[in-house]
């Protein structure tokens, strides 16, 4: 059960550092806000699809989220608008996914060149 708590705490940390509230994350993941609250408390688990979508939104890998990295260096984003729409979050997620893929390709190249 500790692993579930740890993942929930990491998601909460990423969400807060990104300036999002539970309702915004819930809308992006297409779940109820109370479900996000329970996940952050370790009472429930997100599906693998929702975890992958969360990782893309915050610009971190699933292994960083699940393997115990308490200080995940996620990709930061900032808005000047008063509110963030679901379309905004989807665009952020898509851009972060590209950045994560680029990071992984660079790591593979370094390994191949070694």
C-alpha positions in Angstrom: 0.0 0.0 0.0 3.0 2.3 0.6 3.7 2.4 -3.2 0.2 3.6 -3.9 0.6 6.4 -1.3 4.0 7.3 -2.7 2.6 7.6 -6.3 -0.4 9.6 -4.9 2.0 12.0 -3.1 4.1 12.4 -6.2 1.1 13.2 -8.3 -0.1 15.7 -5.7 3.4 17.3 -5.6 3.5 17.6 -9.4 0.0 19.0 -9.6 0.7 21.6 -7.0 4.1 22.6 -8.5 2.3 23.0 -11.8 -0.4 25.3 -10.3 -3.2 22.9 -11.1 -6.1 22.0 -8.8 -7.7 18.6 -8.5 -10.7 19.5 -10.6 -8.5 20.5 -13.5 -6.5 17.3 -13.4 -9.7 15.3 -13.0 -11.2 17.0 -16.1 -8.1 16.3 -18.1 -8.1 12.6 -17.1 -11.9 12.4 -17.5 -12.5 11.2 -13.9 -14.3 12.7 -10.9 -12.4 15.2 -8.7 -13.1 13.1 -5.6 -11.3 10.2 -7.4 -8.1 12.4 -7.8 -8.4 13.2 -4.1 -8.6 9.5 -3.2 -5.6 8.7 -5.5 -3.5 11.4 -3.9 -4.4 10.0 -0.4 -3.5 6.5 -1.5 -7.0 5.2 -1.2 -7.4 4.5 -4.9 -5.2 3.9 -7.9 -5.2 5.5 -11.4 -5.4 3.2 -14.3 -2.2 2.7 -16.3 -3.7 4.9 -19.1 -4.4 7.7 -16.7 -0.9 7.4 -15.2 0.6 7.6 -18.6 -1.6 10.6 -19.5 -0.6 12.2 -16.1 3.1 11.7 -16.9 2.7 13.3 -20.3 1.0 16.3 -18.7 3.8 16.8 -16.2 6.6 15.8 -18.5 7.9 12.9 -16.5 8.3 9.2 -17.1 6.2 6.5 -15.6 9.3 5.0 -14.0 10.1 8.3 -12.4 6.6 8.5 -11.0 6.4 4.9 -9.8 10.0 4.0 -8.9 10.5 6.4 -6.0 11.8 9.6 -7.4 10.5 12.0 -4.8 12.0 15.1 -6.5 10.9 14.5 -10.1 12.3 17.1 -12.4 9.2 17.6 -14.5 8.8 20.0 -17.4 7.4 23.4 -16.2 4.8 25.4 -17.9 3.4 28.9 -17.2 0.3 30.7 -18.4 -0.7 34.3 -18.3 -4.4 33.4 -18.7 -6.6 33.4 -15.6 -7.7 29.8 -16.3 -6.4 26.7 -18.1 -8.8 24.8 -20.3 -8.8 21.1 -21.1 -7.6 22.0 -24.6 -4.6 23.9 -23.0 -3.8 20.8 -20.9 -4.0 18.6 -23.9 -1.6 20.8 -25.8 0.8 20.8 -22.9 0.6 17.0 -22.7 1.3 16.7 -26.4 4.3 19.0 -26.3 5.7 17.2 -23.2 5.3 13.9 -24.9 7.4 15.1 -27.8 10.0 16.4 -25.3 10.1 13.1 -23.4 10.5 11.1 -26.6 13.4 13.4 -27.6 15.0 12.9 -24.2 14.7 9.1 -24.5 16.1 9.1 -28.1 19.1 11.1 -26.8 19.7 8.6 -24.0 19.5 5.8 -26.5 22.0 7.5 -28.8 24.4 8.0 -25.9 24.2 4.3 -25.0 24.7 3.3 -28.6 27.8 5.6 -28.9 29.4 4.1 -25.8 
